[in-house]
Amino acid sequence: MLPPLPAVRAFEAAARHGSFVRAGDELCVSPGAVGHQVRLLEDWLGRPLFVRRPRAVELNEAGRRYLQGVGVVLDELERASAALRHAADDHALTVTALPSFVTRWLMPRLGGFRAQHPQVDLRVLASIPPVDFARDQVDLALRLGRGPYPGLVAEPLLPETYIAVGHPSLAASLAAPGDVLAATLLHDDPEPRIPEQVDWPHWCVAQQLRVPGRRLRQGLRFSHTYLTLEAAAAGEGAALASDVLAADALAQGRLAVLPGQPVPGPYAYHLVHPQDVLDRPAARAFCDWLRQEAAQFREAAAALTA
């Protein structure tokens, strides 16, 4: 026999917050209503779950044991419910990717997908933290990393190569890799903060340049790669950029490749999703389109950065 679900939900919220007041705020009910539901659950179980204090409540030993089991059950119930609700609309598709990838690569190409598949109701989320596909109602993710992604299907799409870029007038004034360091150096903080990302010291090693580390830390810093690239296109200095994120601006003539050898990046953009997502026609269509775009991009980027 199952306990009353509203009472279990009230108990779980009160246990997390240590307060009937804050639990009531979360559940949009009064503290008295939370207390009433908790008492119903305690009566049903035949034992108290909290130690009541003047301004707070604290789980007793029985309450702590009960919370361990109840929390897992409620999480699974939430995930299953969200997944079923989300799957009800076969034409809806939610895709998430890093902000700079959305801005510099995905967004300029979405018109092509919409033209081929106007029936798909596409939602794009720019996000940094990894997602819970069921809880966040996300179908597909484009993530930068090495993999593997346990429990998920992961397909590498776009490896990265790093190049120095700047305004075309800056490129015309430079003859050798060492000349690049005379410009203002532009830096971005990796989006997510992952180790081994290629930066100016890595680039100098690849060019066989010996430069004091302090010099390579100077310049302008930006919170996202797309801001760094905009600063470079505006003539603010030299940026070290992934070819995936810089290639469109290079093709448009807004950026130019500066002297220096390309540096292979340690990561690739992966298409990541749960196994059963491809049962939906909208997801299959997007994945097929994305693979085609990635293949065309790799061919064009190789010519631009050669």
KAMO-V446919 format. One record per pair of residues at least 12 apart in sequence whose ideal C-beta (glycine too) atoms are under 7 Angstrom apart, sorted by the first residue. I is the first residue (numbers start at 1). J is the second residue. D is the distance in whole Angstrom. If there is no record, write none. Layout:
# KAMO-V446919
{{I & J & D} {I & J & D}}
This chain:
# KAMO-V446919
{{3 & 41 & 6} {3 & 44 & 5} {4 & 40 & 6} {4 & 44 & 7} {6 & 37 & 6} {7 & 37 & 4} {7 & 38 & 7} {7 & 40 & 5} {7 & 41 & 4} {8 & 41 & 6} {8 & 70 & 6} {10 & 23 & 7} {10 & 27 & 7} {10 & 34 & 5} {10 & 37 & 4} {10 & 38 & 6} {11 & 38 & 5} {11 & 41 & 5} {11 & 49 & 6} {12 & 67 & 7} {12 & 70 & 6} {12 & 71 & 6} {12 & 74 & 6} {13 & 26 & 5} {13 & 27 & 6} {14 & 34 & 6} {14 & 38 & 6} {14 & 57 & 6} {15 & 59 & 6} {15 & 63 & 7} {15 & 67 & 5} {18 & 56 & 5} {18 & 57 & 6} {18 & 58 & 6} {19 & 56 & 6} {19 & 57 & 7} {20 & 34 & 4} {20 & 35 & 5} {20 & 57 & 6} {38 & 50 & 7} {47 & 62 & 5} {48 & 60 & 6} {49 & 62 & 6} {49 & 63 & 4} {49 & 66 & 6} {50 & 63 & 6} {78 & 135 & 6} {79 & 134 & 4} {79 & 135 & 5} {82 & 134 & 5} {82 & 135 & 6} {82 & 137 & 6} {83 & 134 & 4} {86 & 137 & 4} {90 & 280 & 6} {90 & 281 & 7} {90 & 282 & 6} {91 & 119 & 6} {91 & 120 & 6} {91 & 121 & 5} {91 & 282 & 6} {92 & 121 & 5} {93 & 120 & 6} {93 & 121 & 7} {93 & 122 & 5} {93 & 123 & 7} {93 & 139 & 5} {93 & 282 & 4} {93 & 283 & 6} {93 & 286 & 6} {94 & 123 & 4} {94 & 125 & 7} {94 & 137 & 6} {94 & 138 & 5} {94 & 139 & 5} {95 & 122 & 7} {95 & 124 & 5} {95 & 139 & 7} {95 & 140 & 5} {95 & 286 & 7} {96 & 125 & 4} {96 & 127 & 5} {96 & 131 & 6} {96 & 138 & 5} {96 & 141 & 5} {97 & 126 & 7} {97 & 141 & 7} {97 & 142 & 4} {98 & 128 & 6} {98 & 144 & 6} {98 & 191 & 5} {99 & 126 & 4} {99 & 191 & 6} {99 & 224 & 6} {99 & 226 & 7} {100 & 191 & 6} {100 & 224 & 5} {100 & 225 & 4} {100 & 226 & 4} {100 & 245 & 6} {101 & 142 & 6} {101 & 269 & 7} {102 & 124 & 6} {102 & 126 & 4} {103 & 226 & 4} {104 & 226 & 5} {104 & 229 & 7} {104 & 245 & 4} {104 & 248 & 7} {105 & 244 & 6} {105 & 245 & 6} {106 & 124 & 7} {108 & 248 & 6} {109 & 293 & 6} {113 & 286 & 7} {113 & 289 & 5} {116 & 289 & 7} {117 & 285 & 5} {120 & 282 & 5} {120 & 285 & 7} {125 & 138 & 7} {128 & 191 & 6} {128 & 192 & 5} {133 & 274 & 5} {139 & 273 & 6} {139 & 277 & 5} {139 & 283 & 5} {140 & 271 & 7} {140 & 273 & 5} {140 & 277 & 7} {140 & 283 & 6} {140 & 286 & 7} {141 & 272 & 5} {141 & 273 & 7} {142 & 269 & 6} {142 & 271 & 6} {143 & 270 & 5} {143 & 272 & 5} {144 & 267 & 5} {144 & 269 & 6} {145 & 267 & 5} {145 & 270 & 6} {146 & 267 & 6} {147 & 270 & 6} {149 & 272 & 5} {152 & 272 & 5} {152 & 273 & 6} {152 & 274 & 6} {153 & 273 & 6} {153 & 275 & 6} {154 & 270 & 5} {154 & 272 & 5} {155 & 270 & 6} {155 & 271 & 5} {156 & 268 & 5} {156 & 270 & 5} {157 & 269 & 5} {157 & 270 & 7} {157 & 271 & 5} {157 & 290 & 7} {157 & 294 & 4} {158 & 244 & 5} {158 & 268 & 6} {158 & 269 & 4} {158 & 294 & 5} {158 & 297 & 7} {158 & 298 & 7} {159 & 268 & 4} {160 & 242 & 4} {160 & 243 & 7} {160 & 244 & 6} {160 & 265 & 3} {160 & 267 & 6} {160 & 268 & 7} {161 & 243 & 5} {161 & 262 & 5} {161 & 263 & 7} {161 & 264 & 6} {161 & 265 & 6} {161 & 305 & 6} {162 & 198 & 4} {162 & 203 & 7} {162 & 240 & 6} {162 & 241 & 7} {162 & 242 & 6} {162 & 262 & 7} {162 & 263 & 4} {162 & 265 & 6} {163 & 241 & 6} {163 & 243 & 6} {163 & 246 & 7} {163 & 257 & 6} {163 & 262 & 5} {163 & 305 & 6} {164 & 180 & 5} {164 & 203 & 7} {164 & 238 & 6} {164 & 240 & 6} {164 & 258 & 4} {164 & 260 & 5} {165 & 232 & 6} {165 & 239 & 5} {165 & 241 & 5} {165 & 246 & 5} {165 & 250 & 7} {165 & 255 & 5} {165 & 256 & 7} {165 & 257 & 6} {165 & 258 & 6} {166 & 183 & 7} {166 & 232 & 5} {166 & 237 & 7} {166 & 238 & 5} {166 & 239 & 7} {166 & 255 & 7} {166 & 256 & 7} {166 & 258 & 5} {167 & 232 & 7} {167 & 233 & 6} {167 & 235 & 4} {168 & 253 & 6} {168 & 256 & 4} {169 & 235 & 7} {170 & 183 & 6} {170 & 235 & 7} {170 & 238 & 7} {171 & 256 & 4} {171 & 257 & 7} {171 & 258 & 5} {174 & 258 & 6} {174 & 259 & 5} {175 & 259 & 7} {176 & 259 & 5} {177 & 207 & 4} {177 & 209 & 6} {177 & 259 & 5} {177 & 260 & 4} {178 & 209 & 6} {179 & 259 & 7} {180 & 238 & 5} {180 & 258 & 5} {180 & 259 & 6} {180 & 260 & 6} {181 & 211 & 6} {183 & 237 & 5} {183 & 238 & 4} {184 & 219 & 5} {184 & 220 & 6} {184 & 236 & 6} {184 & 237 & 3} {185 & 200 & 6} {185 & 216 & 7} {185 & 218 & 6} {185 & 219 & 4} {185 & 237 & 6} {185 & 238 & 6} {186 & 219 & 6} {186 & 220 & 5} {186 & 228 & 5} {186 & 231 & 5} {186 & 232 & 6} {186 & 236 & 6} {186 & 237 & 5} {186 & 238 & 6} {186 & 239 & 4} {187 & 219 & 6} {187 & 220 & 7} {187 & 221 & 5} {188 & 222 & 5} {188 & 224 & 6} {188 & 225 & 5} {188 & 228 & 4} {189 & 221 & 7} {189 & 223 & 6} {191 & 224 & 6} {191 & 225 & 6} {196 & 266 & 5} {198 & 240 & 7} {198 & 263 & 5} {198 & 265 & 5} {199 & 240 & 7} {200 & 216 & 4} {200 & 240 & 6} {201 & 213 & 6} {201 & 216 & 5} {202 & 263 & 6} {203 & 240 & 6} {203 & 260 & 7} {203 & 263 & 6} {204 & 216 & 7} {206 & 261 & 6} {206 & 263 & 5} {207 & 260 & 5} {207 & 261 & 6} {219 & 237 & 6} {220 & 236 & 6} {220 & 237 & 6} {225 & 241 & 7} {225 & 245 & 6} {229 & 241 & 6} {229 & 245 & 6} {229 & 246 & 6} {229 & 249 & 6} {232 & 255 & 6} {233 & 249 & 6} {233 & 254 & 5} {233 & 255 & 5} {238 & 258 & 6} {242 & 265 & 6} {243 & 301 & 5} {243 & 305 & 5} {244 & 269 & 7} {247 & 297 & 7} {247 & 300 & 7} {247 & 301 & 5} {247 & 304 & 6} {250 & 304 & 5} {251 & 304 & 6} {257 & 305 & 6} {262 & 305 & 6} {271 & 287 & 6} {271 & 290 & 6}}
